Amino acid sequence: MDRWNVAALAEHFAIRRERVLAILALNRLEKEAIEQGKPHFPELRELARKAYGPGYPKGNGEKHIALVRTYPKYELLTPEEAEKTKVPNIEEVIGKKSKEEEDLLVEEFKERLDFNTGLTGKTISREPRFVRAPKRPDEGWSFVVKPLGKNAPPPYVGMPDGSQREPTEDEELYIKQNTPKARKRIE
């Protein structure tokens, strides 16, 4: 197992895992730019080293803390019932909920980062249509169709000749990106 995985780097430098993922993605994009001969602005790194020094200071231990609403809940108990009742430790409850939410946030961040940096969905155009409108294919457009309703069929791609086909992997990713996630709001 690799000693310096994302979680280990985040713990070592006392920063969040999302920040580590973003730094690794920037390093990967910089290497790709150098290999392709694109400008990568190495002078910015030198300016940052002059301003902040060559070391890598540790972070402030940033982490996600879940918001657990607590309300007074009064119950009349007999002394025997009170001895048997286990009162949850609020620190443990907050820690468990924070860990669950943090894992969810990191997973969503990684999915979006991979999509935005082009690791996934390589055939999906990321240019806005007003920047450069795509050229219409000779045979016509194909559309991703997502039927609505409880008993709707699965999404498909409508072809210009009226036929249908299964979505490709990138089209499935496009559908997933545009589907709202069903989960509680994280505050």
Helices and strands as residue ranges (DSSP letters): H 6-13, H 17-36, H 42-52, H 79-84, H 90-116, E 143-145, E 156-158, E 164-165, H 169-177
